[in-house]
Amino acid sequence: MRIPTPCGPVSQAVHDHLTMLRPLPDLLDAPAPTTRDHALALWTLYELAYRGFDGVDPDLEWSPEVLRLRNRLGRDLEAWLREAFATSTGPRDLAGLVEADSDVPGVARFVRESADADDVRRVLVQRSIYHLKEADPQCFVLPRLGNAAKAGLAELQYDELGDGQADRLHAHLFERAMEAAGLDPTYGAYVDEASEETLTLSNAMSLLCLHRRLRHAALGHLAAFEATSSLPSADMVHGLRRLGFDETVALYYDEHVEADAVHEHLARTLCELETGGDPQLEDEVGFGAFVCVFVEERCAVDLLGAPVPA
């Protein structure tokens, strides 16, 4: 994958360090987590832990300078998310957050009822930033869990990763959906078109899954993600068929209608197994669930008003 085009001083500094080994600045006045410059810089640094970039030395993943900046930007993102959680007037527990989210019309409802083909392609472009590496972040969580929760997460991941069949990986199904919709299915092809909200959604997942101390929040995020995707997936299928898209596009979402309903129960069980009724850990699960719903709602607001990329 090519390295993203910088959009501000921090992402430019990251780009120059990774491609030309220029020193990274101290960044005492780093941009706010809600700027695209911050989001793109952090996304680029996190991506070194996934597939990396063409022409970038793989050893830079563990460079002290890279880790120092990644930690700084990641902590800024976490502090912003925790502040949003602390000041939220809505539910704070997993069940309450999921129930409240079910009453909020989102992108899938728009696709079902009134979107046109360009709207759908715009949605797929933004969704590709995560869906082309679907289930990858959660793999980092596995070694950090107790035996029972680890076995449960492995079961869920096995399904997400195609039950041992490469052509059934959910990420691969999304590749095929992109191609059938006339879009570039290459991993990371649309990073330059990704909004701050889309990048932050991906970054939040990486933040929770790459830090052992945040493993309970990662499980809460996963549980909320699975619990809030089955019905929207059904809406997407309906909308895609209404617009006459190739059935390959609908197949990705159709796969999630039933699978995510099963995964929801399993993911909730994982949270219970790993927290053991500890109120503090349950609050972390709630934080993770909040993050999932919160960043998705921000993406929905962005997607329902952004232009279609050329």
N, C-alpha and C positions, 0 to 999 in steps of 0.2 A: 504494500500500500504506500502511496506517496504521502509525504508529510503534509499536513494541512497548510493552507495559506494563512499567514498571520493576520490579525485584525486589530492589533493594538500593541503597546510597548511590552507587555508581559509575554504574550504569545509570540511576539517577534524575538524576544530574548531567548525563549525556549527553542524556537526554530533555529536561531543562529548557534545556540550551544550544541544542539543535536547534529546539525549539518556541518558546522565549521569549528566546533569546539571553542567558541568564544565564551569567556567567563560569564556566569549568570550574575546579575546584579543582586544586591541585598534585598531590594524591594520592600523597604520599610513602609512604603505607602502603597501596598498592593491594592488593586482595584476591588470594588465590592463584588461579592459572589454572584450578584445579579447582572454583571456585565458580561458581554460575549467574550471579551478579551480574557477575563478570568476563567470562564467556562472552557474556552478553547485551549488555553494553556494547560489547565488541569486535565482535560480530556487527553491531550497529547502525551502528557507525562504518564497518565494511567495506561494509555495504550501500549506503552513499552512493556507492560506486564502481560499483554495479550499477544498480538501478532507483530508489533513493531512496525518499522517503516523502511522502505527501500533506501539503501545508502546510509542508514544510521547504524552505528556500531551497536550490536546487541548488548555489549558490556555496559553501555550507558544506563541500562535499566537499574543497575546497582551503584551507579556513580553517587558519591556522597553529596555532590552539588545538586544532582537531580532529586535525590531523596529529600534533601533539605527543603527545596522549593515545593516539591509535591506535598510534603507534610504541612508546610505553611498554608498553601492554597486549600488543601483538604481540611485543615482545622478551621479555616475561615468559613468554608462551606458548611461544616458541621455546626459551628457556632450559629450561623444564620438559620439553619434548619431547626436547631434546638430552641432558638428564640421564637421561631414561628410556632413550634409545638407548645412552648410555655404560654404563649399569649393567645392561643387558639381558644375560642369559646365553644367549640364543638366537642364531640366525644374524644376520649383519650385512650380507650381500650380497643383492641382488635375488632371485636364483634360490633361495637358501636360505630366505629369508623367505616366498616364495610357496609353496615345497614344504611348509614347516612349517605354514602357514596352512591348507593343504588337508586337514590331519588334524584340524582343530578344528571340531567341530559347532557351527553357529551358528543364526541366526534363520531362514534359509531351510530348514534341515533341520527345524526346529521346525514351520514352516508346512507343509512337505511331510507330516510324520508325525502331528502331534497338535494343531495350532492350531485354534481355532474361528474363526468369522467376525469376532467382536469383536477377537480377537488380531490378525487380518490388518489390520483397520482401524486398530488401534493402531500397527502397523508402518508402514502407509502414511502415517499422520499424521506420524510422526517422519521418515520418508524424504523427505517432501515438502519439507523445508527445503533439501535439496540438489537433489533430482531435478527440481524445478520451475525450476532454473537450470542443469541438467545441461550440461556442456561450456563454460559461460560462463567460469569461472575460467581454464581453460587457454588461452582466447583471448588473455589478457594475456601469455602466454609466447611467442607466435609471433614478435614483432619482436626478441626477445632471443637468437634462435638463429642458428647458421650456416645457410648455404643448404640443405645436404642435410637437416639435421634439421628446418628450417623447412618444407621441402616435404613431408616425411613427416608432421609434425604437422598440416599443412593438410589432407592426405589423410584422416587420421583424423578431424579435426574436421568435415570436409565430410560424412562419414557420420553423425557424431553430430548434426549440424545438419540432417539430413533430405535430403541429396543435392540441395539446392536447392529442396525441396518443403516448404512451411511445415507442412503437415499430417503430415509424417514426422519432424519434429524430435523427438528423444527426450524433451525436456521436454514437448512437446505431447502425446505419447503417454501420458506420466504424468498430465497434466491429465485426459485422457479416462479413464484408469484410476481416478483419484480420483472423478470424477463418477459413473462406472459403479458404484463401490463405495458410493455414497451419501454421499460426503464433499465438502467445499467445494474445488473445484479452483483457487481464486484464489491467485495468487502471494503467499506470506507469510501465508496465512490462519491457520496454526496455530503461528505463532512463540511465542505466549504459552503454548502447550502443549509446546513443545520443551524437552527435558531439557538439562541442562548438557552431557551427552555428545554429544547431537545437534548442539548449537550449536558445540561444540569441533571436531567432525568437519568442519563447514562452515568454521569459522575456520581450521583447519589448512590446508585447501586454499587459501583466500584468502591466507593468510600466504605460502605457498610460491609462489603464482602471481603475486602482486602485487609481489614483490621480485626484481629482476633478479639480485642476488647469490645467490638461492636457486633459480635456474632448473634446475640439475641435480637438486636435490632434488624440484622440481616434476615433472620427467620421471620420476624414480624412483617418485614417488607415482602418477603416471598409469599407469606400466607395471604396478605392483603392483595397482592398481585394476582394470585390464583383465584381468590374469591371474587374479584371484581372484573374478571375477563371473560367468563363463560357467556353471559347474556350479551355483552357488547360484541363478542365474536359472532353470535347468532345474528345480531343486527347488521354486522359487516357482510355476512354471507347474503342476507336478504338484499342489501343495497347493491352489492356487486352483481348479483343476478338480475336485479331490476335494470341495471345499466348495460347488461349484456357483455360483461367482462368474460374472458376465457375462464372455464371452470377451474383451471389450475390456480387462478388467483383466489377463488373462493375456497379451494381445498385447504389452504393454510389455515384460514379462520374456522372452517368446518371441523378441522382436526381438534381445535381448541374448545369447541362447544361442549363436547363430552369429556375430553381429557381434563380440562381445568376444573370441571365440577368434581371430578374424582380427586384431583390434586388439592383442591381446597380443603377437604376433610383431612387429607394426609398432612398438609402443611400446618393446619391448626394443631394436630396431634404432636407434631415435631416441637412446636412452641411449648406445649404443656409438658412434654418429656424433658425439655432442656431447662425450663424455668423451675420445675418442681414446686410450683405454688409460691415462690419467693416474690413478694410484692415489688421489690426493686427491679428484679429481672423482668417481671411482667410489664412494668412501666417501660422498660427498654423495648420489649416487643411492641407495645403501643406506639412508642416513638418511631420504630421502623415502619409500622403500618401507616402512621400519619405521613411519614416521608413519601411513601408510595402514592397515597391519595393526593397529597399536596402537590408534588411535582407533576403528576398526571393532570391535575386540574389546570395548572399553569400551561402545560402543553396544549390542552384543549382550547384555552382562550387564544393562544397563539395560532393554532391550526385553523381555527374558525375565522381567522381574519388575515392570514398571510397570502402573498401572491404565489402563483405557481412558478417554480424555477424554470428557466429556459432550458 
